[in-house]
Amino acid sequence: MRELQWEDPQKTYHGTCAMLHALRDRLTLHKTADLASQLPMLLFSKV
């Protein structure tokens, strides 16, 4: 958040979701599942 100078948590959340969607589109199903297992559940509550 600080590096991008985003003070708004909502903007940060949307940026994170966009990055995760881009990764999802490029990773294999197995790699996506491995990544998802390491992320906090908060990220999946609204996706």
N, C-alpha and C positions, 0 to 999 in steps of 0.2 A: 504494500500500500504506500509506504513512504517513498520507495524508489520511483514510482510512477506519479507521485504527488497527488494521489487520490485520497481525499479525506472522507468521501462519502462511502460508507460500507456497502450500500446498494450497488454503486458503480463497481466497486471491487468484486462483489459477488457475481455480477453480470460478466465482468471481464474473465473471472475464473471459469465460469460456465462456458463461455465462448472458447477458451483455451482447451477445456476438457472435451468439448464437442469436436474440435479440430483434431485432437489426439485420437478420439474414438473413431473418427472417419479414416484414420491412417494406420491404426494398429490392427493386428490380427485379433480374433475373438479371444484367444488364450491370453495374449498380452494385455488386452483390455481388462479381462477378469483379474489378472494379477495386479494391475494398477488399481483397480477399484477396491480390491481387498485391503489395500494399504491406505485408503483415504478415509477421513472421518465421515460418519453417517450424515452429518449436517449437510454435506455437499449433495447428497442424494435425495434429500427431503423435498426439494422443489424442482428437480430436473425431470 
